[in-house]
Amino acid sequence: MDHFLYRDGILHAEDVAIPDIAAAVGTPFYVYSTATLERHYRLFTEALSPLPHLVCFAVKSNSNLAVLKVLADLGAGMDVVSGGEYLRAKAAGVPGGRIVFSGVGKTREEMRLALQGGIRQFNVESEPELLALSEVALALDAVAPIAMRVNPDVDAKTHEKIATGRKENKFGIPIARAREVYALAARLPGIEVCAVDVHIGSQLTDLEPFEQAYLKVADLTRALRADGHAIRRLDLGGGLGIPYTRSNEAPPLPADYGALIKRTVGDLGCEIEIEPGRLISGNAGLLVAATIYVKQGEDRDFLILDAAMNDLVRPSMYGAHHDIVPVIEPAAATEGHPYDVVGPVCETGDTFARARPLPPVAAGDLIAFRSAGAYGAVMASEYNTRPLVPEVLVKGDHFAVIRARPTFDEILNRDSIPVWL
Ligand SMILES: *Cc1c(COP(=O)(O)O)cnc(C)c1O
C-alpha cells in the first residue's frame, strides 16, 4: 500500500496534487511520500517483534538525506556500502552504533572513517579485508566489531544482476569455509567477532531461498558458538521484493518474512538485523515526467517524455517493468492505446516500455512511473548533459525540494579546462 492515489481525478502524493509540484519544480522529478516510508519501516519492526532487532535501511536504495532522516527519526539503523553513504547516514543523524558497513571492496580510508566516526559492525567479505581491517583498527587503537558475510550458495531466483548468494558471485566467503575464517578473525588483535551476515540478493519474490539461507546460518551459528565465538547478532540482509505491477504480483509480506525469521533463527537468542532497501523506499516514490511529443511511427506510436534512461535506468539496465499512469485520471471506460514510452537520449536502450496500453496521451500531459523510490534517483546520471533529476518529499499537505535540479552553470562549472589547452 502507498499514498499515491487519485483524488477528484488528479493523482496526489498524500494530500498534495502532483500538478502543483510539477508547476513549482518543473519536470521530470522524483516525489516521495513520508507516510509510505514510515509505514513500510514499521511493517518490518512489527514483523520482527518481540525478537530484539534493528532494521537497517539499505541506504543504496535511496540515499537522500531527508529520506534517511524520516527513517532515522523512527529509530532505524542504516546499512551503508561506501564511505559516502556512511557520511550520509551520519549527516541524517544516525548514530554510529546503528550503522552497519557492508560491501565487497571497502578501502582502508573507508574503514578509518567508520572506526573514527563510530560503527555498529563491519560485514567483512574476505580474508584480505579482515586482515586490512585489523591493521587499520590497531593503528587507531580501536577494535573493529565484525560479522563475516557468508555465501550460502542458494539460488535467489531473481534477476542475475542482483543475485548475490551463489558460489559464483563475488560476495562473501563460502559458508563451508566460515569456521576457518572465524578462527582467523578471533586471532586478529584488531577484530572482535560478534555476528554472522548473509545477503542473497534483491527483489526476491519467493521466501524459499531465504529459508534455505537462514537455516544454514542457524547451523553455522551453533557451530561457531561451539568453537567458542560469542555470536550475539545475526544480520540477515535485505532483498524482499515488491510488486512492480498492481495486477498480478503478490510477493511475500514483511509479516510472512518475519515469521520465517522467527521459525529459522528465532531460538538462537541473537539480536536480528535486517537490511531492507527496496521494500521500504520502492513504492514510496514516483518519477513524474511530461510528454514532449506524441510521434506516430509506421507501426506504433511513441510517447517521447522529458525523463530518460539517465533519470531512471532500471528498465534499460534490468529490463525492469514500472507501471506508468497518467496524472489526470482517465474516464473509467477509456480504451487503452499501445505506446512505446521513450526518453530523448540517443540510444535505443532509452525505452521505458514497449506497446504499453495507456489512455490517449497528448503533448504536455504529465505521467508518473510508479515504484520508483528505490534504485531510481540514486542511479541517475547526467548523461547527455541532462541535469540530475530533482527530488521532492511530501508529508501531509506540504512538500519540499530535498535535492534541487542543478543549473547548467553549475554543471558546466564542474569541468575545468587546463591552462595548457
Ligand atoms: C542491496 C543490498 C541490500 C538491500 O537490498 P534490497 O533488495 O533493496 O532490500 C541489503 N544488503 C546488502 C548487503 C545489499 O547489497
PDBQT file of the ligand as one rigid body, heavy atoms in Angstrom, charges set to zero:
ROOT
HETATM    1  C1  LIG A 501      21.495  -4.112  -1.925  1.00  0.00    +0.000 C 
HETATM    2  C2  LIG A 501      21.697  -4.621  -0.570  1.00  0.00    +0.000 A 
HETATM    3  C3  LIG A 501      20.644  -4.601   0.358  1.00  0.00    +0.000 A 
HETATM    4  C4  LIG A 501      19.259  -4.099   0.033  1.00  0.00    +0.000 C 
HETATM    5  O1  LIG A 501      18.584  -4.869  -0.899  1.00  0.00    +0.000 OA
HETATM    6  P1  LIG A 501      17.048  -4.573  -1.187  1.00  0.00    +0.000 P 
HETATM    7  O2  LIG A 501      16.695  -5.509  -2.261  1.00  0.00    +0.000 OA
HETATM    8  O3  LIG A 501      16.942  -3.156  -1.625  1.00  0.00    +0.000 OA
HETATM    9  O4  LIG A 501      16.289  -4.832   0.062  1.00  0.00    +0.000 OA
HETATM   10  C5  LIG A 501      20.904  -5.059   1.645  1.00  0.00    +0.000 A 
HETATM   11  N1  LIG A 501      22.125  -5.526   1.997  1.00  0.00    +0.000 NA
HETATM   12  C6  LIG A 501      23.147  -5.559   1.129  1.00  0.00    +0.000 A 
HETATM   13  C7  LIG A 501      24.463  -6.086   1.583  1.00  0.00    +0.000 C 
HETATM   14  C8  LIG A 501      22.982  -5.125  -0.185  1.00  0.00    +0.000 A 
HETATM   15  O5  LIG A 501      23.998  -5.175  -1.040  1.00  0.00    +0.000 OA
ENDROOT
TORSDOF 0
